[in-house]
Amino acid sequence: MAMVAHLHREDSSGSISKHLDAGKYVRYTAEQVEALERVYAECPKPSSLRRQQLIRECPILSNIEAKQIKVWFQNRRCREKQRKESTRLQSVNRKLSAMNKLLMEENDRLQKQVSQLVCENGYMRQHLAPAPATDASCESAVTTPQHSLRDASNPAGLLSIAEETLTEFLSKATGTAVDWVQMPGMKPGPGSVGIFAISQSCNGVAARACGLVSLEPIKIAEILKDRPTWFRDCRSLEVFTMFPAGNGGTIELLYTQTYAPTTLAPARDFWTLRYTTTLDNGSLVVCERSLSGTGSGPNAVAASQFVRAEMFPSGYLIRPCDGGGSIIHIVDHLSLEAWSVPEVLRPLYESSKVLAQKTTIAAIKYIRQIAQEMSGEVVYGLGRQPAVLRTFSQRLSRGFNDAVNGFNDDGWSILNCDGAEDVVVAICSGKNLNSGLNALPMLGGVLCAKASMLLQNVPPAVLVRFLREHRSEWADFNIDAYAAASLKNSYMYPGMRATKFTGSQIIMPLGHTIEQEEMLEVIRLEGHLLSHEEAFMSRDIHLLQMCSGIDESAVGACSELVFAPIDEMFPDDAQLLPSGFRIIPLDPKPGDLQESLALHKTLDLTSSLEVGPATSSHGKIAGGAYSARSILTIAFQFPFETNLQDNVASMARQYVRSVISSVQRVAMAISQSGGGPSIGSKLSPASPEAVTLAHWICQSYSLHTGAELLTAESSSSEELLKTLWHHQDAILCCSLKAVPVFTFANQAGLDMLETTLVSLQDITLDKIFDDAGRKGLVSELAKIMQQGSTHLPGGICMSTMGRHVSYEQAVVWKVFAAEDATVHCLALSFVNWSFV
């Protein structure tokens, strides 16, 4: 067989192209090559009929064999793939070079910090002097010079302050002015967003980030300076005055208002100077600091609702990279006046980790999100443009923040509150609502019922995930229907027209951020009217919902579930009236660790898939992330007509109390089950613990019964767990204790009991059987413990909702841990079950 090789090249004149096929050179004229390029450009797909038609219609290609033309197109396609791959690799190489440069600079900074610490240590050893109460290097960087305050009344004085701010900011961004330590849970690496650090000991709270972004410096500065678009806690930013600095830069005086995260403390505002300039090396700098602590600002009346916070030199250092993109350094350094908030909230205002998550890391992630959207890498659902969906998320967040804060200048006022109410009810009249994107066609106005409370040992991510996935556990469908009817200006006071919720909740995703820390989705709740005349009419409700903070590994991250009724047509200018939940973790106080260790020694961690004495790993869980406090804030908004204000206020207060009660019940179940950050993974059908348990269940079943529980062979442990999870029989596991409690169930088991994995731990074995079933199980216990398994005859059991469930037979067997004879739990399989 003759060897076949292909070659395509152009000679120096560009008029002749040679192609080696089956050992022969095929010569193409420049006109033939041009014709082939035109055909390829119009029809790049090899199987295109249009390509064949174009070749036939081109006389200059008529004397070339079809096989030769096919080979030419194959080579052309290979060259194009090689060119694209080469371009991609060059881009990756540029990014890696820029990241390597960034890491080298970070390494140099750390070496300087180490050298400084070594010198300080040697000095202290030499002089045997006691350590100062505060970090002197940090103090020198954050103390506002007194002469600058005296000069702040004239442009020359402001320029002096700007230059000082620039110097101090650069010393924090690239120097050792602040003792930076790595942000917990944010290890740098190839897949990381950037390098993140927080202050270890300095005045106030501080966070630092640096990363590579594929945008030009001017574009990045433009995005970051528009703080309300990316910083969800920013209520407003007003440029009071702006003038050139004389060196190509600009100086601005800003008044910024931020939202309070809870109903328990007032919001913060800032009166700052912002300096934008370009350094000699081409880097762009935007730095900012407070002009004074209190008493300044353009609007003293508006500022009366706020506590003046202080911003120490902070900002952005943006350096262009060779080949495109930028390296950005971000520093946030604030004093949030923690003394002015209740003691329980002070960890929130004294935590650098919270500042990093809410501001510093959020800025980096937002810029990366914009960069990916501009490059076309992000695709969203329902044909929506990224900017439109981003606007929806911002409006949901802003509307919820407005409801939580209830500022007077927005028209909010407290309704009949004597200070002793657990639920605060505020009202905003209709005349203050009929403006802007959130204008609502209502006669009376909007009423907001809100509350905040302390949660113990409840991971925010786990609770928010449960609230999102199990809305029927806490929400009232009739209330949702009432809120949805207000969008169409057809008020229906709850109770006037009874509606039945079918229990179906369909989640339609719209989009999510690149790190998937925030999701935007449409929820459809299916319902029907109970009246015979309208029973055939669908009463589906659509909610636009934003869920964030479900990553359990994000230290200091806030978790939110915010939703608003929306028209099923989902217009871009849809009116929104957001309600929802916000859960903010609090840093543990000193001594909390020891207290939690003593407390959890006595807890029965029924969520554990292990039975017996608590192991050392459990001790770590109990004494670590499980012993955490968090603040839960709930705010629900209700539109009303003027003549129904009192009725709606009473209904709102009662409903929010009902929601609080439901959430507290869920939180208690999570807390008692040891539901720390690993509760989701422990009980999830994708966790290592569940994979191990599935293997033990199937292996023990085969050992005791001589048959296989799963008919299909599984190639891996994960595949085995997936098959067990979707098995048609209800398979449950319970602990071997005086009062057996369920610890695991597959999907059929959860459906049969009408419960969830979180609530499963509250169900004892005896509660699901009737008298006959309990007697039958007790009589067979001796046989089970002796022989390892038994078959129970068909009977009736009961779900958690009180519904009767019939089954043909039940198989009960002991589950051994690994290969030894230690009994891990008891497994039950209900065959051919159905609701009676």
C-alpha positions in Angstrom: 0.0 0.0 0.0 1.4 3.4 -1.0 2.1 5.8 1.9 -0.2 8.9 1.9 1.0 12.2 3.1 -0.4 15.7 2.9 1.4 19.0 2.5 0.2 22.5 1.8 2.3 25.6 1.6 2.7 28.8 -0.5 5.9 29.6 -2.3 7.7 33.0 -1.9 5.5 34.6 -4.7 2.3 33.4 -3.1 0.9 32.3 -6.5 1.6 28.5 -6.3 0.4 26.1 -3.6 1.6 22.5 -3.5 -0.2 19.5 -2.1 1.4 16.1 -1.7 -1.1 13.3 -2.2 -0.1 9.6 -2.6 3.5 10.6 -3.3 2.5 13.2 -6.0 2.7 17.0 -5.8 -0.6 18.7 -6.7 -0.1 22.3 -7.8 -2.8 24.9 -7.2 -2.8 28.3 -8.8 -3.4 31.4 -6.6 -6.9 31.7 -8.2 -7.7 28.1 -7.2 -6.6 28.7 -3.6 -8.6 31.9 -3.5 -11.7 30.0 -4.7 -11.2 27.2 -2.2 -10.8 29.8 0.6 -14.1 31.5 -0.5 -15.9 28.1 -0.4 -14.5 27.3 3.0 -15.4 30.7 4.4 -19.0 30.3 3.4 -19.4 26.6 4.2 -16.8 25.4 6.8 -18.8 22.2 7.6 -17.4 19.2 5.6 -20.8 17.6 5.1 -22.5 20.7 3.8 -24.5 20.3 0.5 -24.0 23.9 -0.1 -20.2 23.4 -0.2 -20.6 20.8 -2.9 -22.8 23.1 -4.9 -20.4 25.9 -4.7 -17.5 23.7 -5.9 -19.6 22.6 -8.9 -20.5 26.1 -9.7 -16.9 27.2 -9.7 -15.3 26.5 -13.1 -11.7 27.1 -11.9 -12.1 24.0 -9.6 -13.5 21.7 -12.2 -10.1 20.2 -13.2 -9.3 19.2 -9.6 -10.3 15.8 -8.3 -12.9 15.6 -5.6 -10.5 13.6 -3.4 -7.9 16.3 -3.7 -10.4 19.0 -2.8 -11.5 17.0 0.2 -7.9 16.7 1.4 -7.3 20.4 0.9 -10.3 21.2 3.1 -9.1 18.8 5.8 -5.7 20.5 5.9 -7.4 23.9 6.0 -9.5 22.8 8.9 -6.5 21.4 10.7 -4.5 24.7 10.2 -7.5 26.7 11.6 -7.7 24.4 14.7 -4.0 24.8 15.2 -4.2 28.5 14.9 -7.0 28.7 17.4 -5.2 26.4 19.8 -2.0 28.5 19.4 -4.0 31.7 20.2 -5.6 30.0 23.3 -2.2 28.7 24.5 -0.7 32.2 24.1 -3.5 33.7 26.1 -3.1 31.1 28.8 0.7 31.7 28.8 0.2 35.4 29.2 -2.2 34.8 32.2 0.2 32.4 33.8 3.1 34.8 33.4 1.0 37.6 34.9 0.0 35.3 37.8 3.6 34.2 38.3 4.6 37.9 38.5 1.9 38.5 41.0 3.0 35.5 43.1 6.6 36.7 43.0 5.6 40.1 44.2 3.5 38.6 47.0 6.5 36.4 47.9 8.7 39.5 48.1 6.2 41.3 50.3 6.1 38.3 52.6 9.9 38.1 52.8 9.9 41.8 53.7 7.3 41.2 56.4 9.4 38.2 57.8 12.5 40.4 57.8 10.7 43.1 59.6 9.3 40.7 62.2 12.8 39.2 62.7 14.3 42.7 63.3 11.5 43.6 65.7 12.0 40.3 67.6 15.7 40.9 67.9 15.2 44.4 69.0 12.8 43.3 71.7 15.1 40.6 72.9 18.0 43.0 73.0 16.2 45.6 75.1 13.8 43.3 76.9 11.1 45.9 76.4 7.4 44.9 76.7 5.5 44.7 73.5 3.3 47.7 72.7 -0.5 47.4 73.1 -1.1 47.9 69.4 0.8 47.3 66.2 2.8 50.5 65.7 3.3 50.0 62.0 -0.4 49.6 61.5 -1.2 52.6 63.8 1.1 54.9 61.8 -0.7 53.9 58.7 -4.2 54.4 59.9 -4.0 57.5 62.2 -5.4 60.6 60.4 -2.7 63.3 60.5 -4.0 66.3 62.5 -2.4 68.9 60.1 -4.4 67.3 57.2 -7.6 67.9 59.0 -6.7 71.6 59.4 -5.9 71.9 55.7 -9.0 70.1 54.5 -10.9 73.3 53.9 -9.0 74.3 50.7 -7.9 72.5 47.5 -4.2 72.6 48.5 -5.0 70.9 51.8 -7.1 68.2 50.0 -4.2 67.6 47.6 -1.9 67.0 50.5 -4.4 64.6 52.1 -4.7 62.8 48.7 -1.0 62.3 48.4 -0.8 61.0 52.0 -3.7 58.7 51.2 -1.9 57.4 48.1 1.3 56.7 50.1 -0.4 54.9 52.9 -2.6 52.9 50.6 0.3 51.7 48.5 2.1 50.6 51.7 -0.9 48.4 52.5 -1.4 47.1 49.0 2.2 46.1 48.3 4.1 46.7 51.5 4.0 45.7 55.1 2.0 48.5 56.7 -0.6 45.9 57.9 0.2 42.5 59.2 -1.7 40.4 56.6 -2.6 36.7 57.1 -4.2 34.4 54.6 -8.0 34.4 54.5 -9.3 31.1 56.0 -10.6 28.8 53.4 -9.2 30.8 50.5 -6.0 29.0 49.5 -4.3 30.4 46.4 -3.9 28.1 43.4 -4.5 27.6 39.7 -8.3 27.5 40.1 -8.6 30.3 42.7 -10.1 33.7 42.1 -7.2 35.5 43.6 -5.0 35.9 46.7 -7.0 37.0 49.8 -5.7 38.2 53.2 -7.1 39.8 56.3 -5.6 41.9 59.0 -4.2 40.1 62.1 -3.9 43.0 64.5 -4.7 46.6 63.6 -7.1 49.4 64.3 -10.5 48.5 62.8 -11.0 45.7 60.2 -9.1 45.2 57.0 -9.0 42.9 54.0 -6.8 42.7 51.0 -7.1 40.9 47.6 -5.0 40.6 44.5 -5.8 38.8 41.3 -5.7 38.7 37.5 -8.6 40.1 35.5 -9.0 40.1 31.7 -10.1 43.8 31.5 -8.2 47.0 30.9 -7.3 49.1 33.9 -9.6 52.0 32.9 -12.6 49.7 32.6 -11.9 48.1 36.0 -11.6 51.5 37.6 -14.9 52.6 36.0 -16.7 49.5 37.4 -15.2 49.7 40.9 -15.8 53.4 41.3 -19.5 52.8 40.6 -19.9 51.1 44.0 -23.7 50.8 44.1 -23.7 48.5 41.1 -21.5 45.8 42.7 -21.5 46.4 46.5 -24.9 45.2 47.6 -24.7 47.0 51.0 -24.2 50.4 49.3 -27.4 52.4 49.4 -26.2 55.5 47.6 -23.0 57.3 46.6 -23.1 61.0 45.9 -20.1 62.9 44.4 -20.3 66.1 46.3 -17.5 67.9 44.4 -14.8 67.0 41.9 -11.7 68.9 40.7 -8.5 68.1 38.9 -5.4 67.4 41.1 -3.0 69.1 38.7 -1.0 66.0 38.0 -3.5 64.4 35.6 -5.5 62.9 38.5 -8.9 63.9 40.1 -10.0 64.5 43.6 -13.6 63.8 44.6 -15.5 64.3 47.9 -18.0 61.5 48.4 -20.9 60.9 50.7 -21.8 57.2 50.9 -24.6 55.5 52.7 -24.6 51.8 53.4 -27.4 49.5 54.6 -27.5 47.9 58.0 -27.5 44.0 57.6 -30.0 43.5 60.5 -32.9 45.3 62.2 -30.9 45.5 65.4 -28.5 48.3 64.6 -28.4 51.6 62.5 -26.8 51.9 59.1 -23.4 53.4 58.5 -22.3 56.3 56.3 -19.0 57.7 55.1 -17.7 61.2 54.2 -14.5 60.5 52.2 -12.0 61.9 49.8 -11.3 59.8 46.7 -8.1 60.3 44.7 -7.6 58.8 41.2 -4.2 59.1 39.5 -1.7 57.3 37.3 1.7 56.2 38.7 5.0 56.6 36.8 5.0 52.8 35.9 1.6 53.1 34.2 -0.5 51.7 37.1 -3.9 53.2 37.8 -4.7 54.0 41.4 -8.0 54.8 43.0 -7.6 55.4 46.8 -10.0 56.8 49.4 -10.1 57.8 53.0 -12.4 59.5 55.5 -12.0 63.3 55.9 -13.2 63.3 59.4 -14.9 61.0 61.9 -18.2 62.7 62.4 -20.2 65.8 61.6 -19.4 66.3 58.0 -21.3 65.6 54.8 -23.6 67.3 52.4 -26.9 66.3 54.0 -27.0 66.5 57.8 -30.7 65.6 58.0 -30.3 62.3 56.0 -27.1 61.5 58.0 -29.0 61.6 61.2 -30.3 58.1 60.6 -26.8 56.8 60.2 -23.7 56.2 62.4 -20.6 57.8 60.9 -18.0 55.1 60.2 -14.4 55.8 59.3 -12.5 54.6 56.2 -8.7 54.4 56.6 -6.6 54.6 53.4 -8.1 52.0 51.1 -8.6 51.6 47.3 -7.5 49.8 44.1 -4.1 49.5 42.4 -4.6 48.4 38.8 -1.5 47.5 36.7 -1.8 46.6 33.0 -0.4 43.2 31.9 1.6 42.5 28.7 -0.8 41.1 26.1 -4.0 42.4 27.8 -5.7 42.2 31.1 -4.7 43.7 34.5 -3.4 42.8 37.9 -5.5 44.4 40.6 -4.8 44.9 44.3 -7.7 45.8 46.5 -7.5 47.0 50.1 -10.5 47.7 52.4 -9.7 49.2 55.8 -12.6 50.4 58.0 -13.7 51.2 61.5 -17.4 50.4 61.7 -17.8 51.8 65.2 -18.7 48.5 66.9 -19.3 50.2 70.2 -22.6 51.6 68.9 -24.3 48.2 68.3 -25.6 45.6 70.8 -22.9 43.3 72.2 -24.3 40.3 70.4 -23.7 42.0 67.1 -20.2 43.3 67.7 -18.4 40.3 66.2 -20.2 41.2 62.9 -18.7 44.7 63.0 -15.3 43.5 64.3 -14.7 40.7 61.8 -12.2 41.2 59.0 -13.5 38.0 57.4 -17.0 39.4 57.0 -15.5 42.6 55.5 -13.5 40.5 53.1 -16.5 38.4 51.9 -19.0 41.3 51.6 -16.6 43.9 50.0 -13.1 42.8 48.9 -13.8 39.3 47.5 -17.1 40.5 46.1 -15.3 43.2 44.1 -12.9 40.7 42.6 -15.6 38.3 41.7 -17.8 41.0 40.2 -15.1 42.2 37.9 -14.3 38.6 36.8 -18.1 38.1 36.2 -18.2 41.2 33.9 -15.1 40.0 32.1 -16.5 36.6 31.3 -19.8 38.1 30.2 -18.0 40.5 27.9 -16.1 37.6 26.4 -19.3 35.6 25.8 -18.3 32.8 28.1 -21.5 33.1 30.2 -24.8 31.8 28.9 -28.1 32.5 30.7 -31.5 30.9 30.6 -34.7 32.1 28.9 -32.7 34.2 26.4 -32.0 36.9 28.9 -29.0 39.3 28.6 -26.5 39.1 31.5 -27.0 42.8 32.3 -30.8 42.3 32.6 -30.5 39.4 35.0 -27.8 41.2 37.0 -30.2 44.2 37.3 -32.9 41.8 38.6 -30.5 40.5 41.3 -29.5 44.0 42.3 -33.2 45.1 42.5 -34.1 42.1 44.7 -31.2 42.8 47.0 -31.9 46.5 47.2 -35.6 46.1 47.8 -34.9 43.7 50.6 -32.3 46.0 52.2 -34.8 48.9 51.9 -37.4 46.8 53.8 -34.9 45.7 56.5 -33.7 49.3 57.1 -36.9 51.3 56.6 -35.3 54.7 56.1 -37.5 57.7 56.9 -36.5 59.6 53.8 -38.0 56.7 51.8 -41.3 57.2 53.5 -41.1 54.4 56.0 -42.6 54.8 59.5 -43.0 52.4 62.4 -46.6 51.3 63.0 -47.8 51.2 66.6 -44.6 49.8 68.1 -44.1 50.0 71.9 -40.7 48.5 71.9 -41.8 45.2 73.3 -42.9 43.6 70.0 -40.8 40.7 68.7 -42.0 41.6 65.1 -41.6 45.2 64.0 -44.2 46.4 61.5 -43.4 49.4 59.3 -45.5 51.2 56.7 -44.7 53.1 53.5 -47.5 55.0 51.9 -48.3 54.6 48.2 -47.3 58.2 47.3 -43.7 57.3 48.2 -43.7 54.1 46.0 -45.0 55.3 42.7 -41.6 56.2 41.3 -38.6 54.4 39.8 -38.4 50.8 38.7 -40.1 49.4 41.7 -43.3 51.5 41.2 -46.3 49.5 42.3 -50.0 50.2 41.2 -51.4 50.3 44.7 -53.7 52.7 46.5 -52.6 52.2 50.1 -48.9 51.4 50.2 -46.6 48.6 51.4 -46.4 47.2 54.9 -43.3 45.4 56.1 -43.1 42.9 59.0 -39.5 42.2 60.1 -37.5 40.7 62.9 -34.0 39.6 63.8 -33.0 36.7 66.1 -29.9 34.8 67.3 -29.4 31.2 66.1 -27.0 28.8 67.8 -25.1 26.0 66.0 -27.0 26.5 62.7 -24.8 26.8 59.6 -26.3 29.6 57.5 -25.7 27.7 54.2 -27.5 24.6 55.5 -30.5 26.5 56.7 -30.8 28.7 53.6 -30.5 25.6 51.4 -33.4 23.9 53.3 -35.6 27.0 53.1 -35.0 27.1 49.3 -35.7 23.5 48.7 -38.6 23.0 51.1 -40.7 26.1 50.8 -43.9 24.3 51.8 -42.3 23.7 55.3 -42.6 27.4 56.2 -44.5 29.4 53.5 -48.3 29.9 53.2 -49.5 29.6 49.7 -52.4 31.9 50.3 -50.1 34.7 51.4 -48.0 34.2 48.2 -51.2 34.3 46.2 -52.2 37.6 47.9 -48.8 39.2 47.1 -49.0 37.9 43.5 -52.5 39.3 43.0 -51.3 42.8 44.1 -49.1 42.9 41.0 -52.3 42.9 38.8 -54.0 45.4 41.1 -56.5 42.8 42.1 -56.4 42.7 45.9 -57.6 39.6 47.5 -57.3 39.6 51.3 -56.2 36.1 52.5 -59.2 34.0 53.4 -61.6 35.5 50.9 -60.8 32.9 48.2 -59.4 29.6 49.4 -56.6 28.1 47.3 -55.0 24.7 47.6 -51.3 24.3 47.1 -50.6 21.1 45.2 -47.1 20.8 46.8 -45.3 21.1 43.4 -42.5 23.6 43.4 -40.6 23.9 40.1 -37.3 25.7 40.0 -36.3 27.2 36.7 -32.7 28.5 36.8 -31.9 31.8 35.0 -28.3 32.2 35.8 -25.6 32.1 38.4 -22.3 33.8 39.1 -19.1 32.1 37.9 -18.3 30.8 41.4 -22.0 29.8 41.8 -22.2 31.6 45.1 -25.3 33.4 43.9 -28.2 31.9 41.8 -31.1 33.7 40.1 -34.2 31.5 39.4 -37.9 31.5 38.8 -40.1 29.5 41.1 -43.4 28.2 40.0 -45.9 27.1 42.7 -48.8 25.1 41.4 -52.2 25.7 43.0 -55.9 25.5 42.3 -59.0 27.2 43.6 -61.2 25.1 45.9 -64.5 26.4 44.6 -66.3 24.0 42.3 -67.0 26.7 39.7 -63.3 27.5 39.3 -61.7 24.2 40.2 -60.4 23.8 36.7 -58.6 27.1 36.7 -54.9 27.1 37.5 -53.7 29.5 40.2 -50.0 29.1 39.6 -47.7 31.6 41.3 -44.4 32.7 39.9 -41.6 34.0 42.1 -38.3 35.6 41.1 -35.8 34.3 43.6 -32.2 35.0 44.4 -30.2 32.5 46.6 -26.7 33.2 47.8 -24.2 31.9 50.3 -24.9 28.1 50.0 -21.2 27.3 50.0 -20.5 25.9 53.4 -16.7 26.4 53.1 -16.9 30.2 52.6 -15.8 31.6 55.9 -17.7 34.7 57.0 -20.1 34.6 54.0 -23.6 35.8 54.4 -26.5 33.5 53.2 -29.6 35.0 51.7 -32.9 33.8 50.2 -34.8 36.8 48.7 -37.9 36.4 46.5 -40.6 38.5 45.0 -43.8 37.6 43.1 -43.5 38.2 39.4 -45.8 38.1 36.3 -45.5 34.8 34.4 -44.5 36.8 31.3 -41.4 37.9 33.2 -40.9 41.4 31.6 -37.6 43.2 32.0 -39.3 46.1 33.9 -41.2 43.7 36.2 -42.4 45.3 39.5 -40.7 43.7 42.5 -41.6 43.7 46.2 -38.9 41.5 47.7 -39.1 39.5 50.9 -36.9 36.9 52.4 -34.2 35.8 54.8 -30.6 36.8 55.6 -28.3 34.8 57.9 -25.0 36.2 58.9 -22.4 34.1 60.8 -20.8 35.7 63.9 -17.2 35.1 64.9 -17.1 33.0 68.1 -16.3 34.9 71.3 -13.3 33.8 73.4 -14.3 30.8 75.5 -17.0 29.6 73.0 -14.8 26.7 71.9 -14.4 25.3 75.4 -18.1 25.8 76.2 -19.1 24.0 73.0 -16.8 21.1 73.7 -18.4 20.5 77.1 -21.9 21.0 75.6 -21.5 18.7 72.7 -20.1 15.8 74.8 -23.7 15.4 76.0 -25.4 15.8 72.7 -26.8 12.8 70.8 -25.6 13.4 67.3 -28.3 11.4 65.6 -27.4 12.8 62.2 -24.1 10.8 62.4 -24.0 7.7 60.3 -21.9 6.1 63.1 -23.3 4.6 66.2 -21.5 4.4 69.6 -19.2 6.7 71.5 -18.3 10.0 69.8 -15.0 9.7 68.0 -12.3 12.2 67.9 -13.5 13.5 64.5 -16.9 14.2 66.1 -15.1 16.1 68.8 -13.5 18.3 66.2 -16.8 18.9 64.6 -18.6 19.6 67.8 -15.9 21.9 69.1 -15.2 23.6 65.7 -17.5 24.8 63.1 -20.6 23.3 64.7 -20.4 25.7 67.7 -21.2 28.9 65.8 -23.7 31.7 66.2 -25.5 33.6 63.5 -28.0 36.4 63.2 -31.2 35.6 61.2 -33.1 38.6 59.8 -36.6 38.1 58.3 -38.5 40.8 56.3 -41.8 40.3 54.5 -43.5 43.0 52.5 -47.3 43.1 51.9 -49.1 45.6 49.7 -52.5 46.8 50.9 -55.4 49.1 50.3 -56.0 51.9 52.7 -59.2 50.5 54.1 -57.5 47.1 54.8 -54.4 48.5 56.5 -55.2 47.2 60.0 -56.3 43.8 58.7 -53.1 43.4 56.6 -51.0 44.6 59.5 -52.5 41.9 61.8 -52.1 39.3 59.2 -48.5 40.2 58.5 -47.5 40.1 62.1 -49.2 36.8 62.6 -47.7 35.3 59.4 -44.1 36.4 60.2 -44.4 34.9 63.7 -45.6 31.7 62.0 -42.6 31.7 59.7 -40.3 32.4 62.6 -41.7 29.4 64.5 -41.2 27.2 61.4 -37.6 28.4 60.9 -36.8 27.9 64.6 -38.1 24.4 64.4 -35.9 23.6 61.5 -32.9 25.3 63.1 -33.4 23.3 66.3 -33.4 20.1 64.3 -30.2 21.1 62.5 -28.6 22.2 65.7 -29.5 19.0 67.7 -28.4 16.9 64.8 -24.9 18.4 64.9 -25.7 20.0 61.6 -22.5 21.9 61.1 -21.0 22.5 57.7 -20.8 18.8 57.1 -24.5 18.0 57.7 -25.3 18.5 54.1 -22.4 16.4 53.0 -23.1 13.7 55.7 -26.7 13.2 54.6 -26.3 14.1 51.0 -26.4 11.2 48.5 -23.0 12.4 47.2 -21.0 12.4 50.4 -18.2 10.0 51.3 -20.1 8.9 54.4 -23.2 8.1 52.4 -21.1 6.2 49.9 -19.6 4.1 52.7 -23.0 3.5 54.2 -24.5 2.3 50.9 -21.7 -0.2 50.5 -22.3 -1.5 54.1 -26.1 -1.8 53.5 -25.7 -3.8 50.3 -22.9 -6.0 51.6 -24.9 -6.8 54.8 -28.1 -7.5 52.9 -26.2 -10.0 50.7 -24.6 -11.6 53.8 -27.8 -12.1 55.7 -30.3 -13.0 52.9 -28.1 -14.6 50.3 -29.6 -12.3 47.6 -28.5 -9.0 46.1 -30.3 -5.9 47.1 -29.5 -4.1 43.9 -30.0 -6.1 40.7 -27.8 -3.9 38.5 -24.1 -4.2 38.8 -22.3 -1.0 39.9 -18.8 -0.2 38.5 -18.0 2.2 41.4 -19.0 3.1 44.9 -20.6 6.3 43.7 -22.6 4.4 41.1 -23.7 1.9 43.8 -24.9 4.8 46.0 -26.8 6.4 43.0 -28.6 3.1 42.3 -29.5 2.7 46.0 -30.7 6.3 46.2 -33.1 5.8 43.3 -34.2 2.3 44.3 -38.0 1.8 44.0 -38.3 0.3 47.5 -38.2 2.6 50.5 -34.9 1.8 52.3 -34.3 3.4 55.7 -31.6 3.1 58.4 -32.2 3.6 62.2 -29.8 3.7 65.1 -29.6 0.9 67.6 -30.5 2.7 70.8 -33.2 2.6 73.4 -35.4 4.7 71.2 -34.2 4.0 67.6 -34.1 7.1 65.4 -33.8 7.2 61.6 -30.5 8.4 60.4 -30.7 7.7 56.6 -33.2 7.1 53.9 -33.1 6.9 50.1 -35.4 9.0 47.9 -38.3 6.5 48.1 -37.9 6.4 51.9 -38.2 10.1 52.1 -41.2 10.2 49.8 -42.9 7.4 51.9 -42.4 9.3 55.1 -43.1 12.6 53.5 -40.0 14.2 55.1 -36.5 15.5 54.3 -33.1 14.4 55.2 -32.8 17.2 57.8 -36.2 16.4 59.4 -35.6 12.6 59.2 -33.5 12.7 62.4 -36.6 13.7 64.4 -38.5 10.6 63.5 -38.4 7.5 65.8 -38.9 4.0 64.5 -42.0 3.3 66.6 -43.9 6.4 65.2 -44.2 5.1 61.7 -45.9 1.7 62.7 -49.4 1.1 63.9 -50.0 -1.2 66.9 -49.9 -4.4 64.9 -46.7 -3.3 63.1 -45.0 -2.4 66.4 -45.9 -5.7 68.0 -44.7 -7.6 64.9 -41.4 -5.8 64.9 -40.8 -6.3 68.6 -41.5 -10.0 68.3 -39.0 -10.4 65.5 -36.2 -8.4 67.2 -34.6 -11.4 68.9 -34.6 -13.2 65.5 -33.0 -10.2 63.8 -30.2 -9.9 66.4 -29.5 -13.7 66.2 -29.9 -14.5 62.5 -29.2 -11.0 61.1 -32.4 -10.5 59.2 -36.1 -11.2 59.0 -39.1 -10.7 56.7 -42.2 -8.9 58.1 -45.6 -9.5 56.5 -47.4 -6.7 54.7 -49.1 -4.0 56.7 -49.7 -0.4 57.3 -47.3 2.3 58.4 -47.8 6.1 58.7 -46.0 9.1 57.1 -45.1 12.2 59.1 -48.1 14.0 57.6 -50.4 11.4 59.1 -51.1 9.5 55.8 -51.4 5.7 55.8 -48.9 3.8 53.7 -49.4 0.2 52.7 -46.6 -2.2 51.8 -46.5 -5.9 50.7 -43.6 -6.9 53.0 -40.7 -5.4 54.9 -37.2 -6.8 55.1 -35.2 -5.9 58.2 -31.4 -6.6 58.6 -28.4 -5.7 60.6 -25.8 -3.5 58.9 -22.2 -4.3 59.7 -19.5 -1.7 59.7 -16.8 -2.7 57.2 -15.7 -6.3 57.5 -15.9 -6.6 61.2 -18.9 -7.8 63.3 -19.7 -4.3 64.7 -23.4 -3.6 64.2 -23.6 -0.1 62.7 -27.4 0.3 62.4 -30.6 -1.4 61.4 -31.9 -1.3 57.8 -35.4 -1.7 56.6 -36.7 -2.1 53.1 -40.5 -1.6 52.4 -41.4 -3.4 49.2 -44.1 -2.1 46.8 -45.4 0.6 49.2 -48.1 3.1 48.3 -50.3 5.6 49.9 -53.7 4.3 51.0 
